[in-house]
Amino acid sequence: MALFDSQRQSDEKILGSDVATRALSVTAVENDFVERVYEKLAGVYDFTFGPTLHPGRLEAIRKMDIRTGTRILEVGVGTGINLALYPRTCSVTGIDLSGGMLEKAQERIDRKGLVNCSVLDMDAAAMSFPDDSFDIVYAPYLISVVPDPVQVAREMRRVCRPGGRIVILNHFKSTNPLLSRIETAISPLTVHIGFKSDLCLPGFLAQAELTPVSVEKVNVPRMWSLVTCVKR
Ligand SMILES: C[S@@+](CC[C@H](N)C(=O)[O-])C[C@H]1O[C@@H](n2cnc3c(N)ncnc32)[C@H](O)[C@@H]1O
């Protein structure tokens, strides 16, 4: 009996993160799927997701008030669409798991001479950086893309130095009941264009044990959130 109990407990432990992640969205994805989607999007990303999401990118970087020498990690750097927006006096490391997106980012770095920026192929859920490596860890439009947003948030916190900032720019499920029902219904479809439309912000923050110092609405319509947290 004890053998079965302990087997069940260990199964529940293994499944735990998956079950919790499913409570945040009706849609589950795997890294392979996400990678395939972004390999296809790499050539058109800047046109399709560029202009509409840009006010949020500008606001996030304005709000960071970046000082000389600040070490920034951009998680899910994509085509490097943000890279030229950072002051040249800070250092920026970008990570992504799509080779196609990273190629575009590297082309942009070379073309624009962004000597303060570098990009690496790395999974946001299992980063190879030591603890406390960065002053600001920023995930623009990533957290609803990844299979396990809570694990990514844990990694973001781990590599951020104490007192540093964890900044998340993302679309989360609306608090309006009608919109929220629509976002939940279309989420299995939106993953094919790169994101889950029904990620629950309060559930995500609770599971990731993140307490924001500010949450503001950005973009037009104001359906995206800029969430800033400080690592205590
Ligand atoms: C919506 S794009 C965001 C790109 C850019 N940050 C922006 O502001 O538009 C999401 C990016 O996250 C990357 N990505 C998805 N899952 C990832 C993971 N587990 N680790 C690292 N990058 C990931 C995708 O390949 C894609 O380039």
The ligand as a Gaussian input file, in Angstrom:
#p B3LYP/6-31G(d) Opt

LIG

0 1
 C        6.531000      37.089000     -29.593000
 S        8.258000      36.869000     -29.816000
 C        8.911000      38.294000     -28.948000
 C       10.094000      38.906000     -29.661000
 C       10.569000      40.247000     -29.104000
 N       10.962000      40.151000     -27.721000
 C        9.563000      41.356000     -29.283000
 O        9.589000      42.294000     -28.484000
 O        8.798000      41.336000     -30.244000
 C        8.628000      35.557000     -28.706000
 C       10.025000      35.014000     -28.874000
 O       10.275000      34.114000     -27.799000
 C       11.018000      33.010000     -28.290000
 N       10.846000      31.879000     -27.377000
 C        9.783000      31.062000     -27.259000
 N        9.994000      30.140000     -26.314000
 C       11.235000      30.379000     -25.813000
 C       12.032000      29.761000     -24.812000
 N       11.589000      28.709000     -24.130000
 N       13.255000      30.260000     -24.578000
 C       13.721000      31.336000     -25.260000
 N       13.002000      31.963000     -26.218000
 C       11.783000      31.492000     -26.496000
 C       10.440000      32.783000     -29.686000
 O       11.324000      32.025000     -30.482000
 C       10.248000      34.210000     -30.156000
 O       11.380000      34.688000     -30.814000

